[in-house]
Amino acid sequence: MVANPGEDQFAGMKARVTYVAAAVNVFLTLIKVVFGILGQSAALIADGVHSLSDLLSDLFVIVAIKMGSREADYEHPYGHRRFETMATVLLGLGLVVIAGGIAWDVSERILHPETLMIPNRDTMAIAVISILANEWLYQYTKRVGKKTRSKLLLANAWHHRSDAISSIVVLFGIGAVLLGYPFADAVAAIIVSLMIAKIGLKLVLESINELVDTSLPEPLVKEIRRAIKTTDGVNGIHLLRTRQMGEDAYVDAHIVVDPRITVSEGHLIGDIVRDKLKNEFDDVVDVLVHVDPEDDEFKVVDDLPLTRKEIETQLEEYLGELSEYIDEFRIHYLDGLLELEVMLPPVLFGQQQLIEQIKQHCALLEKKVDQIAKVYVFFKA
């Protein structure tokens, strides 16, 4: 398969922003942990671990983008988008574990005040650098995430924003200690750990919902339903199903069309519905349309309807030699029964006696075979 040039460009943008974020997070992790230890700030050390978690998330994103951007193949006909989802689950779990470790350590220090860290003024400057750097990363990553429709990048952008917010908490905590509140730094560290845990849980829950094919948000489903219903030739819709895979959305829909139109016209209406959804909704990449002659969502059919071969046998049985005059026949399966259209060739025009015989035998077929609701006799144009 040949990759889509647009997809290649998006993959490059995703990789570039993630490499930049990784480089910044290496820098922030080092200065926060080092200055946190030297400056005696538990909150700054916790914030450094938060930056380390962002660095790990960047590595996850790089791997997920590389795997998720691969084209569909024989073993993975729907592509590899689930790799991004699984990476997000692992990332979320990692954040929860890290948050728990930080909270446990700081709680122990609060219970033993003599072990509390007392930060110095230098740590405040590091917190300010972290706030500015992470806010810039948030804006940059969010912009690329929206352009490439990457949920994973958008999630990573919020990691940068949360790191900026946690650094603000650290800044206030350090400032409070310097003003004479010795527990403030430890409290700030716990607040940071709770923020990390909340982000991790949110990522895990959202990704699990995606892995079990949870439907798209209800407002979006309503818009999709509206778009289908307003398509010319669509009389109704039922069994609308949606799911998410990475940043891509998939739609399955059963549409109701006029039961008398041809198969090819019904197929064309289905194609129009598919193209309309893909054009109107950026996230929709694939639409499977099933064309129905009626709304059969809640219909229970006890017996299977007669097949074309079985109907052909019935015509030969009830019409005998007269069946040879039938040019073709059409079947309409409606309301659990079927209607039969028998087509006679134009050469029979004027042979009224023969035509009446065929009609009589067709009427007998209609009366005797319960599954046949009506038999119509026409001349083929």
MILO-857694 format. One line per field, with one value per residue (C-alpha): residue in three letters; x, y, z. Coordinates in steps of 0.001 Angstrom, whole numbers, plus 500000, padded with zeros to 6 digits. Each point is the difference from the previous one (the first is absolute). Example, Ala and Ser with C-alpha at 12.3 -4.5 7.8 and 13.67 -1.06 7.14 Angstrom:
BEGIN
aa	ALA  SER $
c1	512300  501370 $
c2	495500  503440 $
c3	507800  499340 $
end
This chain:
BEGIN
aa	MET  VAL  ALA  ASN  PRO  GLY  GLU  ASP  GLN  PHE  ALA  GLY  MET  LYS  ALA  ARG  VAL  THR  TYR  VAL  ALA  ALA  ALA  VAL  ASN  VAL  PHE  LEU  THR  LEU  ILE  LYS  VAL  VAL  PHE  GLY  ILE  LEU  GLY  GLN  SER  ALA  ALA  LEU  ILE  ALA  ASP  GLY  VAL  HIS  SER  LEU  SER  ASP  LEU  LEU  SER  ASP  LEU  PHE  VAL  ILE  VAL  ALA  ILE  LYS  MET  GLY  SER  ARG  GLU  ALA  ASP  TYR  GLU  HIS  PRO  TYR  GLY  HIS  ARG  ARG  PHE  GLU  THR  MET  ALA  THR  VAL  LEU  LEU  GLY  LEU  GLY  LEU  VAL  VAL  ILE  ALA  GLY  GLY  ILE  ALA  TRP  ASP  VAL  SER  GLU  ARG  ILE  LEU  HIS  PRO  GLU  THR  LEU  MET  ILE  PRO  ASN  ARG  ASP  THR  MET  ALA  ILE  ALA  VAL  ILE  SER  ILE  LEU  ALA  ASN  GLU  TRP  LEU  TYR  GLN  TYR  THR  LYS  ARG  VAL  GLY  LYS  LYS  THR  ARG  SER  LYS  LEU  LEU  LEU  ALA  ASN  ALA  TRP  HIS  HIS  ARG  SER  ASP  ALA  ILE  SER  SER  ILE  VAL  VAL  LEU  PHE  GLY  ILE  GLY  ALA  VAL  LEU  LEU  GLY  TYR  PRO  PHE  ALA  ASP  ALA  VAL  ALA  ALA  ILE  ILE  VAL  SER  LEU  MET  ILE  ALA  LYS  ILE  GLY  LEU  LYS  LEU  VAL  LEU  GLU  SER  ILE  ASN  GLU  LEU  VAL  ASP  THR  SER  LEU  PRO  GLU  PRO  LEU  VAL  LYS  GLU  ILE  ARG  ARG  ALA  ILE  LYS  THR  THR  ASP  GLY  VAL  ASN  GLY  ILE  HIS  LEU  LEU  ARG  THR  ARG  GLN  MET  GLY  GLU  ASP  ALA  TYR  VAL  ASP  ALA  HIS  ILE  VAL  VAL  ASP  PRO  ARG  ILE  THR  VAL  SER  GLU  GLY  HIS  LEU  ILE  GLY  ASP  ILE  VAL  ARG  ASP  LYS  LEU  LYS  ASN  GLU  PHE  ASP  ASP  VAL  VAL  ASP  VAL  LEU  VAL  HIS  VAL  ASP  PRO  GLU  ASP  ASP  GLU  PHE  LYS  VAL  VAL  ASP  ASP  LEU  PRO  LEU  THR  ARG  LYS  GLU  ILE  GLU  THR  GLN  LEU  GLU  GLU  TYR  LEU  GLY  GLU  LEU  SER  GLU  TYR  ILE  ASP  GLU  PHE  ARG  ILE  HIS  TYR  LEU  ASP  GLY  LEU  LEU  GLU  LEU  GLU  VAL  MET  LEU  PRO  PRO  VAL  LEU  PHE  GLY  GLN  GLN  GLN  LEU  ILE  GLU  GLN  ILE  LYS  GLN  HIS  CYS  ALA  LEU  LEU  GLU  LYS  LYS  VAL  ASP  GLN  ILE  ALA  LYS  VAL  TYR  VAL  PHE  PHE  LYS  ALA $
c1	500000  501176  499829  497902  502262  497862  500381  503774  500104  497888  502215  503030  498327  499049  503545  501580  497879  500590  503791  499975  497895  502304  503070  498319  498864  503508  501214  497154  500336  503702  499805  496963  501331  503531  498906  497247  502580  502540  497329  498146  496551  497866  497444  502628  501311  496409  499629  503196  498485  496949  502288  501562  496521  499524  503301  498811  496720  501977  501846  496671  498631  503024  499621  496196  500212  502518  497785  496631  500904  500686  497587  497358  501241  498661  500202  498819  497352  498857  503511  502104  498288  499440  503726  499468  497107  501966  502954  497650  498738  503569  500856  497000  500840  503583  498805  497797  502905  502356  497407  499503  503747  500312  496977  501271  503469  498689  497381  502765  501897  496900  499608  503661  500433  503713  500465  498162  501992  500374  500460  502159  499277  501826  497289  497428  501901  499981  496231  499530  502142  497883  496737  501100  501540  497007  497432  501869  500112  496269  499120  502351  498881  496307  500266  501634  497601  496959  501484  500838  496847  502188  498301  503310  501741  497139  500289  503723  499353  497928  502929  502051  497207  499670  503772  499713  497154  501898  502993  497711  498960  503681  500738  497319  501124  503622  498927  497814  502896  502216  497237  500026  497690  502290  497328  499080  502634  498881  496340  500875  501770  496870  497800  502333  499820  496179  500008  502241  497742  496862  501514  501141  496568  498290  502287  499502  496200  499680  502325  498236  496691  501600  501404  496543  498519  497984  497770  500980  498656  496211  499991  502276  497831  496944  501776  500958  496406  498751  502460  498860  496271  500327  501674  497853  498517  500276  496548  501224  502908  500407  502792  502433  503246  503151  503421  503365  503448  502773  498910  497883  496245  498171  496277  497659  496480  496923  498074  496461  499354  497038  499454  499197  503293  502738  502928  502392  498019  499932  503747  500503  497979  502212  503128  498596  499370  503557  501613  497789  501010  503697  499812  497955  501773  503803  500384  497884  502353  497808  496247  498274  496490  497438  497048  496552  496623  498260  500729  500630  501838  497410  498454  500121  499606  499162  500430  502575  498427  500005  503165  500128  500680  497005  497722  501180  499038  496544  499425  500878  497682  496939  500429  501357  500866  498739  503089  502011  498285  501332  502858  501106  498594  500794  499657  499182  500457  497761  498351  501178  498301  500860  498481  500724  500134  499737  501279  498653  501752  498469  499413  496974  498136  496616  499953  497305  499008  503594  500449  496831  501195  503300  498155  497686  502909  501844  496844  499927  503666  499209  497092  501748  503447  499642  503312  499049  497812  499393  500882  499966  500182  501628  501293  503696  500652 $
c2	500000  503562  502373  503120  503092  501890  497204  499997  503745  499664  497185  502258  502857  497669  498662  503478  501511  496929  500128  503685  499231  497144  502263  502669  497412  498561  503496  500692  496629  500542  503559  499342  496835  501380  503387  498328  497876  502823  502529  497618  500123  496853  501738  500845  496418  498751  502459  498607  496525  501475  501240  496540  498561  502456  498802  496393  501024  501598  496721  498136  502463  499561  496209  500182  502435  497765  496933  501723  501729  496698  499227  497282  496559  496473  499219  503469  501038  502911  501399  500340  502869  497859  500233  503652  499031  497273  502364  502519  497341  499118  503673  500625  497041  501237  503435  498477  497917  503007  502156  497349  499801  503767  500252  497126  501542  503474  498614  498216  503294  501818  497338  500580  503785  499787  498479  502826  501780  503774  501531  503038  502940  498491  497357  502710  501002  496370  499837  503152  498534  496837  501955  501946  496998  497710  502608  500500  496193  499779  502611  498470  496396  500934  501851  497016  497550  501856  500261  496280  498898  498067  499223  498735  503304  501955  497821  500657  503732  499878  498301  503110  502251  497927  500272  503784  500042  497727  502343  502872  497958  499375  503712  500864  497174  501135  503621  499011  498136  503061  502032  497691  497079  496897  497495  501942  498356  496502  500895  501365  496724  498008  502289  499428  496218  500119  501970  497392  497164  501725  500403  496356  498662  502159  498684  496386  500228  501805  497538  496947  501392  500239  496460  498564  501946  502520  502137  503490  502889  500292  503523  498761  496895  502263  502082  496852  498743  503374  499963  496516  500790  503116  498079  499798  496513  499037  499334  499029  498748  497359  497983  502922  498921  502040  499404  501658  498719  502421  503341  498257  499394  497101  499887  497084  500917  498254  502348  499474  500756  499609  496222  500287  501502  497906  498519  502328  503101  498854  499429  503513  501524  498084  501383  503535  499533  498720  502887  502570  498865  499885  503518  501581  498394  500209  497068  497576  497917  497011  499449  496657  500483  497183  500707  498757  500141  500464  500560  496476  500859  498423  497592  496308  497588  496457  498365  500812  501524  498124  500313  500760  496338  498889  502532  498812  496470  501212  501784  496871  497953  502284  501232  496797  500553  503583  500832  499949  503247  501851  502270  500800  500611  502433  499421  502574  498828  502191  499585  496419  499018  500462  501551  498469  501852  497657  501572  498801  500672  502539  497214  498869  503250  499163  496380  500736  496389  499014  503059  499204  496431  501269  502460  497258  497717  502900  500745  496351  500231  503096  498233  496720  501168  501822  501850  501669  503015  501149  499041  502692  499240  502623  500266  500712  503352 $
c3	500000  499259  502965  499713  499618  502522  502530  499480  500620  503152  501296  499495  501885  502858  500259  499863  502784  502148  499565  500963  503078  500955  499822  502143  502549  500296  500845  502468  501717  500600  501307  502211  501588  500437  501349  502024  501783  500367  500936  502366  498316  500033  497793  497356  500060  499547  497142  498529  500124  498284  497216  499864  499503  497137  498536  500235  498382  497159  499466  499990  497465  497718  500028  499633  497084  498248  500498  499572  496739  498224  497196  500269  499006  499610  503745  501064  497436  502204  500395  503151  501837  503076  500746  500918  502262  501770  500453  501615  502445  501026  500328  502246  502233  500278  501113  502707  501353  499997  501756  502670  500661  500395  502301  502165  500452  500826  502399  501913  500284  501282  502691  500937  499839  500722  496519  498199  497305  500309  496536  499184  497686  496991  499652  499229  496854  498796  500562  497892  497171  500122  499803  496926  498203  500567  499012  496712  499477  500721  497369  497410  500538  500122  496676  498271  501684  498648  496524  499836  501930  502454  503321  501329  499230  501548  503113  500066  499658  503164  501725  499223  501264  503180  500497  499674  502541  502369  499751  500999  503043  500740  499684  502541  502284  500023  500479  502955  501665  499606  501653  503023  499171  500112  498881  496856  497794  501007  499475  496553  499205  500931  497887  497052  500500  500068  496762  498401  501219  498684  496540  500003  500981  497385  497267  501085  500138  496661  498269  501459  498704  496568  500153  500755  497038  501977  497787  498903  502159  499759  498455  497210  499460  499678  497367  498087  500162  498726  497097  498955  500273  497832  497161  496878  499592  503693  501511  503444  502102  502684  501621  499982  501675  500537  501525  500402  499044  500887  498558  497345  500207  498325  499203  499186  498885  498631  497722  498675  496318  497657  499682  496285  498857  498400  501887  498173  501018  503610  499834  498616  502859  502450  498312  500240  503725  500497  498118  501712  503491  499120  498532  502803  502982  500114  502423  497940  497845  499133  499655  499469  498584  499916  497691  501137  498206  503362  503681  501258  503223  502303  497525  500873  497086  501056  496586  497384  496865  496725  497973  496272  499248  502081  498310  496594  501032  501137  496684  498049  502231  499752  496419  498480  496328  500249  502126  496776  498965  503060  498920  503571  503463  502804  503729  502703  503598  502167  503409  500334  496742  496354  496936  496611  496708  496995  496773  496619  496683  497521  497455  502036  499252  498535  501222  502550  500683  500800  502189  501963  500580  501391  502268  501299  500848  501699  502047  501090  500997  502064  501727  500745  501121  503334  499788  496714  500763  496428  496419  497324  496261  497748  496493  499771  498332 $
end
